Amino acid sequence: MILANAFCLFFFLDETLRSLASPSSPQGPELHGWRPPVDCVRANELCAAESNCSSRYRTLRQCLAGRDRNTMLANKECQAALEVLQESPLYDCRCKRGMKKELQCLQIYWSIHLGLTEGEEFYEASPYEPVTARLSDIFRLASIFSGTGADPAVSTKSNHCLDAAKACNLNDNCKKLRSSYISICNREISPTERCNRRKCHKALRQFFDRVPSEYTYRMLFCSCQDQACAERRRQTILPSCSYEDKEKPNCLDLRSLCRTDHLCRSRLADFHANCRASYQTLTSCPTDNYQACLGSYAGMIGFDITPNYVDSSPTGIVVSPWCSCRGSGNMEEECEKFLKDFTENPCLRNAIQAFGNGTDVNLSPKSPPFQATQAPRVDKTPSLPDDLSDSTSLGTSVISTCTSVQVTWRRCWAFTLFMGSWSW
């Protein structure tokens, strides 16, 4: 027993000294051979320059183009192509929303990832790079224009959505693109056709993609105290053309239609990745990132799955795509789950209300993982001031050393008990 304790003490000191002397090791995914992603257009260029990768990529595209996709993917040649491509830059590639070749980038992304999924998954990983920007500056602007901290009597009488529209008109780019979509979406084609919905959607996408969020968010998420303000907020996207229709389609049919288009599919996957309710965070949003959720929501406007406010309630915020779950049959539960991601989503509701009121939670969001799911959250630590980093090299070294020491001590203790059991 004495020899076991002496060995344990020696091993413990040796491990501690080596941990302190060695440079801090890579953390997180880097330990598992993780590669930093490149955009898919660049990844495609790298693959094309390598004969084995380019030939396998052509094979996979032929597999996906087959009429019976699942049968084709079960083919040994298709499987071999997938295995090779999972080791190429194409597998880890991502896209930036609004990038010059966004659609081409997304087509490349899905050409790989559709081959890796079995049928349509309920939630799909986002093809976009994670949003790490903070909303603090925009929240501060929102608080000024919403009247937070001002005379309550003045603030109550203000129409913040009207103020947001006036602010847009003072910016040349915002005014130009807003005037464009208003004109297109209000143009009646015939007595039976109110507008050209396809052109209206395209003009709306250009507005939300090309105008800075400090203008678009204020129009879309403005806070309201009365019905007139809330109705203006609901009319931001001109719902009679861009949103409403004669009849509400089934929500799962609408989702399936969206997934036939690479751009719509990507925006929906991004919404689910950034707005799916998380009950392990303070705000109910993944990584407490309001910016990511609001941006993903705005990114879906301009498609058949466009969401909008369902009524003119000033405070009861409920948003939804124009669809219902009637006629879902044995898929009704899945349909309701999909619809509730909009209508009963605490993350989305909190993000909209917080922006409208200018009440940022002032959390520094960590870079979200690329996977659709996330690990359970540990105890929350208070955020640091903006001029301080939340992790220094010293802190990381001490933490990793302490962790190493704890693991070493547990191993020594187990060894001691083992040797003690043989002492008799």
Secondary structure, DSSP 8 states (H G I E B T S, - for coil): -HHHHHHHHHHHHHHHHHHHHS-----GGGGGT-----BHHHHHHHHHTSHHHHHHHHHHHHHHTSSSHHHHHTSHHHHHHHHHHTTSHHHH-BB-TT-TTHHHHHHHHHHHHTTTSSS--SS---SB-------HHHHHHHHHHHTTTS-HHHHHH--HHHHHHHHHHTSHHHHHHHHHHHHHHT---BTTB-S-HHHHHHHHHHHHHHS-HHHHHHHHS---SSHHHHHHHHGGG-HHHHT--SS--BHHHHHHHHTTSHHHHHHHHHHHHHHS--TTSSSSSGGG-HHHHHHHHHHTTTSTT-EEESS--SS---EEES-B-TT-GGGHHHHHHHHHHHHT-HHHHHHHHHHHHT-----------SSSS------------TTS-S--HHHHHHHHHHHHHHHHHHHHHHHHHHHHTT--
